[in-house]
Amino acid sequence: MPVKTRGELRVARHTRLRKKLEGTPARPRLAVYRSLKHISAQIIDDTTGTTLAAASSIEKGLDTKGNAGGAKTVGAKLAERAKAKGISAVVFDRGGFRYHGRVAALAEGAREAGLEF
């Protein structure tokens, strides 16, 4: 049996999570992706497969890094963009990552900016 890489194990965890989570028009899914240097998140309506709002630490206007402080800023920016589109409640999808550190900071930033989950 071949050894699975860290990335393959994360994808397996994400697949397991996605069996239980689904974004609807009333409550879309807030999906988080964390790379080694950056963090990004998007709000997705799974019924149509469309991205309703997105934010990332790579964006030029945000002036953030991929650390916990930057993740909190990305979460706040995403919540601001979601509010502008009339989205107030979401389902949080941690993407197979632990709810810890940068992922938790992004969620905290989004909550403080007014998203409910």
C-alpha positions as CSV (number, residue, x, y, z in Angstrom):
1,M,0.0,0.0,0.0
2,P,1.6,3.3,-1.0
3,V,2.2,6.0,1.6
4,K,-0.1,9.0,1.2
5,T,1.3,12.5,1.2
6,R,0.2,15.2,3.5
7,G,-1.8,16.8,0.7
8,E,-3.6,13.6,-0.2
9,L,-4.5,13.1,3.5
10,R,-5.9,16.7,3.6
11,V,-8.0,16.1,0.5
12,A,-9.4,12.9,2.1
13,R,-10.4,14.8,5.2
14,H,-12.0,17.5,3.1
15,T,-14.0,14.9,1.1
16,R,-15.2,13.5,4.4
17,L,-16.3,17.0,5.6
18,R,-18.0,17.7,2.3
19,K,-20.3,14.8,2.7
20,K,-21.9,16.7,5.6
21,L,-21.6,20.3,4.4
22,E,-23.5,21.9,1.5
23,G,-23.9,25.5,0.6
24,T,-27.4,26.7,-0.3
25,P,-28.6,30.0,-1.6
26,A,-29.9,30.9,1.8
27,R,-26.7,29.7,3.6
28,P,-23.7,29.4,1.2
29,R,-20.4,27.7,2.1
30,L,-17.4,29.6,3.2
31,A,-14.5,27.5,1.9
32,V,-10.9,28.1,3.2
33,Y,-7.6,27.2,1.5
34,R,-4.3,27.6,3.3
35,S,-1.0,27.3,1.5
36,L,2.4,27.7,3.0
37,K,2.6,31.4,2.3
38,H,-1.0,32.6,1.8
39,I,-4.6,32.0,2.8
40,S,-7.7,32.5,0.7
41,A,-11.4,32.0,1.2
42,Q,-14.5,32.1,-1.0
43,I,-18.2,31.9,-0.4
44,I,-19.8,29.3,-2.7
45,D,-23.4,28.5,-3.6
46,D,-23.2,24.7,-4.2
47,T,-26.6,24.4,-5.9
48,T,-25.4,26.5,-8.9
49,G,-21.6,26.0,-8.3
50,T,-20.9,29.7,-8.3
51,T,-18.5,31.8,-6.2
52,L,-20.4,34.7,-4.6
53,A,-17.5,36.4,-2.9
54,A,-13.8,35.8,-2.4
55,A,-10.8,37.3,-0.7
56,S,-7.1,36.3,-0.5
57,S,-3.9,37.4,1.1
58,I,-2.4,37.6,-2.4
59,E,-4.6,40.6,-3.4
60,K,-2.8,43.8,-4.0
61,G,-5.2,46.1,-2.2
62,L,-5.2,44.2,1.1
63,D,-1.5,44.5,2.0
64,T,-1.5,41.4,4.2
65,K,0.7,38.4,4.7
66,G,-0.4,34.8,5.1
67,N,0.1,34.9,8.9
68,A,-2.7,34.9,11.5
69,G,-3.1,38.7,11.4
70,G,-3.3,38.7,7.6
71,A,-5.9,35.8,7.8
72,K,-8.0,37.9,10.2
73,T,-7.9,40.8,7.6
74,V,-8.9,38.4,4.8
75,G,-11.8,37.1,6.8
76,A,-13.0,40.7,7.5
77,K,-12.7,41.6,3.9
78,L,-14.6,38.5,2.8
79,A,-17.4,39.3,5.3
80,E,-17.5,42.9,4.0
81,R,-17.9,41.7,0.4
82,A,-20.5,39.1,1.4
83,K,-22.6,41.8,3.3
84,A,-22.5,43.9,0.1
85,K,-24.1,41.0,-1.7
86,G,-26.7,40.4,1.0
87,I,-25.1,37.4,2.6
88,S,-25.3,37.3,6.4
89,A,-25.1,33.6,7.3
90,V,-22.7,30.9,6.0
91,V,-21.6,27.3,6.6
92,F,-17.9,27.1,7.5
93,D,-15.8,24.6,5.5
94,R,-12.3,24.4,6.9
95,G,-11.1,22.5,3.8
96,G,-9.5,19.6,5.7
97,F,-7.3,21.9,7.7
98,R,-7.4,22.0,11.5
99,Y,-9.5,24.7,13.0
100,H,-6.4,26.3,14.5
101,G,-4.1,29.2,13.9
102,R,-4.7,30.9,10.5
103,V,-7.9,29.1,9.7
104,A,-9.4,30.0,13.1
105,A,-8.1,33.6,12.7
106,L,-9.9,33.9,9.3
107,A,-13.1,32.6,10.9
108,E,-12.8,35.0,13.8
109,G,-12.2,38.0,11.4
110,A,-15.3,37.0,9.4
111,R,-17.4,36.7,12.6
112,E,-16.3,40.1,13.9
113,A,-17.2,41.7,10.6
114,G,-20.8,40.3,10.9
115,L,-21.0,36.9,9.2
116,E,-22.9,34.3,11.2
117,F,-21.8,30.6,11.4
